[in-house]
Amino acid sequence: MGLFDIFGQIYLFFSKRRQALFVISALVILLSLFYLTKIRFSEDIKSLLPDSREDFLLEFNLLQQTPFMHKVIINLRERSGADKEGLTDAADDLAKAISASQYFTSVTSGPVSDQNFDIYTFIVKSIPNLITRNDLEEIRGWLTPGHVHEKLLERYTGLFSPEGSMMIDDIRLDPLDIKTLVLKKLSSLNIIPEGAIKKNHFIDQSGRNLLLIADTCVDVTDTLNAERMLAELEEIKKKALPENLEMLILSPQSYTVTNTRAIKKDLVVVLSISSLSMIILFFLFLKNWRAIFILLISFSSFTIALGGVSVIYSTISAITIGFGSVLLGLSDDLSLHVYFALRRDGGRYDAGHIMSEVSRPVLYGGLIIICSLSLLLLSELPGQRQLGLFSIIGVITSLVFTLVLLPQMMRATSSSKEIKSDNIILVKGKTSRPILYISLWIIMIIACFWSGKGITFDGDLNNLNYRSDELKYIEGYIKRTWGDFNSRAMIFSEGDDLESALMVNESLYNYIKDDSGKETIISIAPVLPSIETQRSNIDTWKSFWSENKNIVTRIFENEGSSIGFTPDAFDPFIKSLDESPDFITPDTLNRAGISALIDSLIIPYKEKIRILTLAPDNERIRALLKASDCPGGVRFVSQGYIGEMIRKTVGHDFVHFIAGALIVILVLLIPLFRDFKKVMLSMVPVVTGVVFMFGIMGLFDIAFNIFNVISSILLIGLGIDYGIFMVCRCSEDYEHDTDTAVLLSGLTTVTGFGALIFASHPALYSIGITVLLGIGAAIPSAIYVIPALYHYFDKGGKKVVSL
């Protein structure tokens, strides 16, 4: 008895126990359906990130922990432009309504200060704490009669303006206008580059837009509460907002909800299209009610695969569910060959004999797909591993049902009047135009190979997220109105306590400030230095004025009197030079009305303190932070950096997947055929599909991402299946409508993948378009090129296969 005769024996064994086999199969399917009710879906972006590198995961976790992940940007726009005055009142009413919601902890519309301590008071009182040695050298240049005279004359003239009465105290406390140096330092906290503060609100230059920043307690991965939060904002808008105002909302939760809605919609569309397409194809090709057995195996494989994954994983990616449409088309490839073999023979041969014969290419084809998909389990990306496991369970289920269950269902419903089906592709006789097919194939391979040289890998997660037209519009409008404050790199300075973290943060700021180019660095270092630095600044300030106080006093007396100031006009300033101010703390800044910014930039984490700096996300900054002289305790995080790491991971996985799949193919094909020519011929669909896919993607600049890399593995597994079946069809004596089975299985796979091109979500679409290209080329190469090449290399053989 040959190795594959065991499947004939299995058929005979279960032919006497069909009812028990059917019951067991039904129970397995029902158990899987039960587990489907317990599935929890996840859109957690972590499944798309490499988890083999602790530093990379730490950096992403840092990104997730920033307060910006809990900020909701609300833009109020006055449509007509006629009632700009009512904008602030409406904003205040809206802020109160939002603050009352359970989903929000606070709402900021502008600086909020204590009654007796505002931003001006902070600036004047903090001058000795914040003025550095470099600043003092600049001030030294001001201490000339000419410069002092010019400055005092400017201040004196301002006293006659409408707001002049409010300037008297300012002139007496700061006649040299030293506070302008502190104001420059405050610009380092300007996170809204195009905004201005008017009437204590963030308002744009046109006066038609007002910005609210709401803090939410909803995590970015909490899809359910994110939907509820956004829905409640819509209700608040309807109740609290006048008709002449428009509210635009942008937050990380907006992207989560938009992605979730798109995927749910796509699942319905894609699974419906793929299922309906398979039914139509089966009706057109099979014209037999027993085709429902193949559909049953496909849907059962999908159900069992999903149930099996749900046992292992607590949550399942929605992308994995979307991949089910592909599995529906993939799992029938094997069952179609057994179906045609049993149907074609029409009861002339014993089913056990047929199974012994057809099980050889079916089993090898299934093993190659399983081994190819197993490479995904070695991926650094959890999402790819989950997809791999899902597909492996589905293919194993399909293979077992095909070789064990399908023959029993076919024979249990067989009829003595079974009609032999016709072979619609290959017929015996004279070979027709093999050189033409081979020539066209070679030309296509060369052209696609040339255009596919420039294929690229994309690691940008933004390109894998769905963004609706509305969300794109809001993004663009807020960026144009307030500036691009959402695309900077994040640098964390960590310390055991606030003082040590501030010292690291100062070192970082001094290290990168001169290399940021025209872009501003957002940092608290200039306005909240460490206590040690403040003490040093105060000592230096006092030392400077101990040397120059008499000089500046004489200049004030001479130049001030000539302009019209009284002799004691600047006594408050002179007196302040001997005072020791309080140290600046986060509480000081909170009282000054910038608590929202400080809370966003100082982040307690476990027993440590992290201080956030926002810097330009460019190669210069990245290079600086990788250099050996970069301050210790600093960690760099950015979307560009994360994208680069993913791009490298995708490229790394792609090369290893392709190499591993080819090794698996050779290891399995050599013992199957024991003929180098047949091994090479069976790889024709793989080579054709991969090269064609590369060529078209290179031609239209379609990049590989973490999902269509998976498509390449599927293409290799499926392509080699078609090759195995067609080589067996051309070289061996039995006929089981292999050509028809290859065509139909290929078409069902194309419809499964093709359904994904109707998906609006980029990840699903990318899987569909790439494999649609590959399988679309693999099918005709299997049906036409393999027979042509076989005839060309085997002209002297007894068996002739024609087209």
VENNORVEN-V793675 format. One record per residue. N is the residue number from 0. RES is the residue in one letter. SS is DSSP state (helix for helix, strand for strand, loop for the rest). Layout:
BEGIN
n	res	ss
N	RES	SS
N	RES	SS
END
This chain:
BEGIN
n	res	ss
0	M	loop
1	G	loop
2	L	helix
3	F	helix
4	D	helix
5	I	helix
6	F	helix
7	G	helix
8	Q	helix
9	I	helix
10	Y	helix
11	L	helix
12	F	helix
13	F	helix
14	S	helix
15	K	loop
16	R	loop
17	R	helix
18	Q	helix
19	A	helix
20	L	helix
21	F	helix
22	V	helix
23	I	helix
24	S	helix
25	A	helix
26	L	helix
27	V	helix
28	I	helix
29	L	helix
30	L	helix
31	S	helix
32	L	helix
33	F	helix
34	Y	helix
35	L	helix
36	T	loop
37	K	loop
38	I	loop
39	R	loop
40	F	strand
41	S	strand
42	E	loop
43	D	loop
44	I	helix
45	K	helix
46	S	helix
47	L	helix
48	L	loop
49	P	strand
50	D	loop
51	S	loop
52	R	loop
53	E	helix
54	D	helix
55	F	helix
56	L	helix
57	L	helix
58	E	helix
59	F	helix
60	N	helix
61	L	helix
62	L	helix
63	Q	helix
64	Q	helix
65	T	loop
66	P	helix
67	F	helix
68	M	helix
69	H	helix
70	K	strand
71	V	strand
72	I	strand
73	I	strand
74	N	strand
75	L	strand
76	R	strand
77	E	strand
78	R	loop
79	S	loop
80	G	loop
81	A	loop
82	D	loop
83	K	loop
84	E	helix
85	G	helix
86	L	helix
87	T	helix
88	D	helix
89	A	helix
90	A	helix
91	D	helix
92	D	helix
93	L	helix
94	A	helix
95	K	helix
96	A	helix
97	I	helix
98	S	helix
99	A	loop
100	S	loop
101	Q	loop
102	Y	loop
103	F	strand
104	T	strand
105	S	strand
106	V	strand
107	T	strand
108	S	loop
109	G	loop
110	P	loop
111	V	loop
112	S	loop
113	D	strand
114	Q	loop
115	N	loop
116	F	strand
117	D	loop
118	I	helix
119	Y	helix
120	T	helix
121	F	helix
122	I	helix
123	V	helix
124	K	helix
125	S	loop
126	I	helix
127	P	helix
128	N	helix
129	L	helix
130	I	loop
131	T	loop
132	R	helix
133	N	helix
134	D	helix
135	L	helix
136	E	helix
137	E	helix
138	I	helix
139	R	helix
140	G	loop
141	W	loop
142	L	loop
143	T	loop
144	P	helix
145	G	helix
146	H	helix
147	V	helix
148	H	helix
149	E	helix
150	K	helix
151	L	helix
152	L	helix
153	E	helix
154	R	helix
155	Y	helix
156	T	helix
157	G	helix
158	L	loop
159	F	loop
160	S	loop
161	P	loop
162	E	loop
163	G	helix
164	S	helix
165	M	helix
166	M	helix
167	I	helix
168	D	helix
169	D	helix
170	I	helix
171	R	helix
172	L	helix
173	D	loop
174	P	loop
175	L	loop
176	D	loop
177	I	loop
178	K	helix
179	T	helix
180	L	helix
181	V	helix
182	L	helix
183	K	helix
184	K	helix
185	L	helix
186	S	helix
187	S	helix
188	L	helix
189	N	loop
190	I	loop
191	I	loop
192	P	loop
193	E	loop
194	G	loop
195	A	strand
196	I	strand
197	K	strand
198	K	loop
199	N	loop
200	H	strand
201	F	strand
202	I	strand
203	D	loop
204	Q	loop
205	S	loop
206	G	loop
207	R	loop
208	N	strand
209	L	strand
210	L	strand
211	L	strand
212	I	strand
213	A	strand
214	D	strand
215	T	strand
216	C	loop
217	V	loop
218	D	loop
219	V	loop
220	T	loop
221	D	loop
222	T	helix
223	L	helix
224	N	helix
225	A	helix
226	E	helix
227	R	helix
228	M	helix
229	L	helix
230	A	helix
231	E	helix
232	L	helix
233	E	helix
234	E	helix
235	I	helix
236	K	helix
237	K	helix
238	K	helix
239	A	helix
240	L	loop
241	P	loop
242	E	loop
243	N	loop
244	L	strand
245	E	strand
246	M	strand
247	L	strand
248	I	strand
249	L	strand
250	S	strand
251	P	helix
252	Q	helix
253	S	helix
254	Y	helix
255	T	helix
256	V	helix
257	T	helix
258	N	helix
259	T	helix
260	R	helix
261	A	helix
262	I	helix
263	K	helix
264	K	helix
265	D	helix
266	L	helix
267	V	helix
268	V	helix
269	V	helix
270	L	helix
271	S	helix
272	I	helix
273	S	helix
274	S	helix
275	L	helix
276	S	helix
277	M	helix
278	I	helix
279	I	helix
280	L	helix
281	F	helix
282	F	helix
283	L	helix
284	F	helix
285	L	loop
286	K	loop
287	N	loop
288	W	helix
289	R	helix
290	A	helix
291	I	helix
292	F	helix
293	I	helix
294	L	helix
295	L	helix
296	I	helix
297	S	helix
298	F	helix
299	S	helix
300	S	helix
301	F	helix
302	T	helix
303	I	helix
304	A	helix
305	L	helix
306	G	helix
307	G	helix
308	V	helix
309	S	helix
310	V	helix
311	I	helix
312	Y	loop
313	S	loop
314	T	loop
315	I	strand
316	S	strand
317	A	helix
318	I	helix
319	T	helix
320	I	helix
321	G	helix
322	F	loop
323	G	helix
324	S	helix
325	V	helix
326	L	helix
327	L	helix
328	G	helix
329	L	helix
330	S	helix
331	D	helix
332	D	helix
333	L	helix
334	S	helix
335	L	helix
336	H	helix
337	V	helix
338	Y	helix
339	F	helix
340	A	helix
341	L	helix
342	R	helix
343	R	helix
344	D	loop
345	G	loop
346	G	loop
347	R	loop
348	Y	loop
349	D	loop
350	A	helix
351	G	helix
352	H	helix
353	I	helix
354	M	helix
355	S	helix
356	E	helix
357	V	helix
358	S	helix
359	R	helix
360	P	helix
361	V	helix
362	L	helix
363	Y	helix
364	G	helix
365	G	helix
366	L	helix
367	I	helix
368	I	helix
369	I	helix
370	C	helix
371	S	helix
372	L	helix
373	S	helix
374	L	helix
375	L	helix
376	L	helix
377	L	helix
378	S	loop
379	E	loop
380	L	strand
381	P	helix
382	G	helix
383	Q	helix
384	R	helix
385	Q	helix
386	L	helix
387	G	helix
388	L	helix
389	F	helix
390	S	helix
391	I	helix
392	I	helix
393	G	helix
394	V	helix
395	I	helix
396	T	helix
397	S	helix
398	L	helix
399	V	helix
400	F	helix
401	T	helix
402	L	helix
403	V	helix
404	L	helix
405	L	helix
406	P	helix
407	Q	helix
408	M	helix
409	M	helix
410	R	helix
411	A	helix
412	T	loop
413	S	loop
414	S	loop
415	S	loop
416	K	loop
417	E	loop
418	I	loop
419	K	loop
420	S	loop
421	D	loop
422	N	loop
423	I	loop
424	I	loop
425	L	loop
426	V	strand
427	K	strand
428	G	loop
429	K	loop
430	T	loop
431	S	loop
432	R	loop
433	P	helix
434	I	helix
435	L	helix
436	Y	helix
437	I	helix
438	S	helix
439	L	helix
440	W	helix
441	I	helix
442	I	helix
443	M	helix
444	I	helix
445	I	helix
446	A	helix
447	C	helix
448	F	helix
449	W	helix
450	S	helix
451	G	helix
452	K	helix
453	G	helix
454	I	loop
455	T	loop
456	F	strand
457	D	loop
458	G	loop
459	D	loop
460	L	helix
461	N	helix
462	N	helix
463	L	helix
464	N	loop
465	Y	loop
466	R	loop
467	S	loop
468	D	helix
469	E	helix
470	L	helix
471	K	helix
472	Y	helix
473	I	helix
474	E	helix
475	G	helix
476	Y	helix
477	I	helix
478	K	helix
479	R	helix
480	T	helix
481	W	helix
482	G	loop
483	D	loop
484	F	loop
485	N	loop
486	S	loop
487	R	loop
488	A	strand
489	M	strand
490	I	strand
491	F	strand
492	S	strand
493	E	strand
494	G	strand
495	D	loop
496	D	loop
497	L	helix
498	E	helix
499	S	helix
500	A	helix
501	L	helix
502	M	helix
503	V	helix
504	N	helix
505	E	helix
506	S	helix
507	L	helix
508	Y	helix
509	N	helix
510	Y	helix
511	I	helix
512	K	helix
513	D	helix
514	D	helix
515	S	loop
516	G	loop
517	K	loop
518	E	loop
519	T	loop
520	I	loop
521	I	strand
522	S	loop
523	I	loop
524	A	loop
525	P	loop
526	V	loop
527	L	loop
528	P	loop
529	S	loop
530	I	helix
531	E	helix
532	T	helix
533	Q	helix
534	R	helix
535	S	helix
536	N	helix
537	I	helix
538	D	helix
539	T	helix
540	W	helix
541	K	helix
542	S	helix
543	F	helix
544	W	helix
545	S	helix
546	E	helix
547	N	helix
548	K	helix
549	N	helix
550	I	helix
551	V	helix
552	T	helix
553	R	helix
554	I	helix
555	F	helix
556	E	helix
557	N	helix
558	E	helix
559	G	helix
560	S	helix
561	S	helix
562	I	helix
563	G	loop
564	F	loop
565	T	loop
566	P	loop
567	D	loop
568	A	loop
569	F	loop
570	D	helix
571	P	helix
572	F	helix
573	I	helix
574	K	helix
575	S	helix
576	L	loop
577	D	loop
578	E	loop
579	S	loop
580	P	loop
581	D	loop
582	F	loop
583	I	loop
584	T	loop
585	P	helix
586	D	helix
587	T	helix
588	L	helix
589	N	helix
590	R	helix
591	A	loop
592	G	loop
593	I	loop
594	S	helix
595	A	helix
596	L	helix
597	I	helix
598	D	helix
599	S	helix
600	L	helix
601	I	strand
602	I	strand
603	P	strand
604	Y	strand
605	K	loop
606	E	loop
607	K	strand
608	I	strand
609	R	strand
610	I	strand
611	L	strand
612	T	strand
613	L	strand
614	A	strand
615	P	loop
616	D	loop
617	N	loop
618	E	helix
619	R	helix
620	I	helix
621	R	helix
622	A	helix
623	L	helix
624	L	helix
625	K	helix
626	A	loop
627	S	loop
628	D	loop
629	C	loop
630	P	loop
631	G	loop
632	G	loop
633	V	strand
634	R	strand
635	F	strand
636	V	strand
637	S	loop
638	Q	helix
639	G	helix
640	Y	helix
641	I	helix
642	G	helix
643	E	helix
644	M	helix
645	I	helix
646	R	helix
647	K	helix
648	T	helix
649	V	helix
650	G	helix
651	H	helix
652	D	helix
653	F	helix
654	V	helix
655	H	helix
656	F	helix
657	I	helix
658	A	helix
659	G	helix
660	A	helix
661	L	helix
662	I	helix
663	V	helix
664	I	helix
665	L	helix
666	V	helix
667	L	helix
668	L	helix
669	I	helix
670	P	helix
671	L	helix
672	F	helix
673	R	loop
674	D	loop
675	F	helix
676	K	helix
677	K	helix
678	V	helix
679	M	helix
680	L	helix
681	S	helix
682	M	loop
683	V	helix
684	P	helix
685	V	helix
686	V	helix
687	T	helix
688	G	helix
689	V	helix
690	V	helix
691	F	helix
692	M	helix
693	F	helix
694	G	helix
695	I	helix
696	M	helix
697	G	helix
698	L	helix
699	F	loop
700	D	loop
701	I	loop
702	A	loop
703	F	strand
704	N	loop
705	I	loop
706	F	loop
707	N	helix
708	V	helix
709	I	helix
710	S	helix
711	S	helix
712	I	helix
713	L	helix
714	L	helix
715	I	helix
716	G	helix
717	L	helix
718	G	helix
719	I	helix
720	D	helix
721	Y	helix
722	G	helix
723	I	helix
724	F	helix
725	M	helix
726	V	helix
727	C	helix
728	R	helix
729	C	helix
730	S	helix
731	E	loop
732	D	loop
733	Y	loop
734	E	loop
735	H	loop
736	D	loop
737	T	helix
738	D	helix
739	T	helix
740	A	helix
741	V	helix
742	L	helix
743	L	helix
744	S	helix
745	G	helix
746	L	helix
747	T	helix
748	T	helix
749	V	helix
750	T	helix
751	G	helix
752	F	helix
753	G	helix
754	A	helix
755	L	helix
756	I	helix
757	F	helix
758	A	loop
759	S	loop
760	H	loop
761	P	helix
762	A	helix
763	L	helix
764	Y	helix
765	S	helix
766	I	helix
767	G	helix
768	I	helix
769	T	helix
770	V	helix
771	L	helix
772	L	helix
773	G	helix
774	I	helix
775	G	helix
776	A	helix
777	A	helix
778	I	helix
779	P	helix
780	S	helix
781	A	helix
782	I	helix
783	Y	helix
784	V	helix
785	I	helix
786	P	helix
787	A	helix
788	L	helix
789	Y	helix
790	H	helix
791	Y	helix
792	F	helix
793	D	loop
794	K	loop
795	G	loop
796	G	loop
797	K	loop
798	K	loop
799	V	loop
800	V	strand
801	S	strand
802	L	loop
END
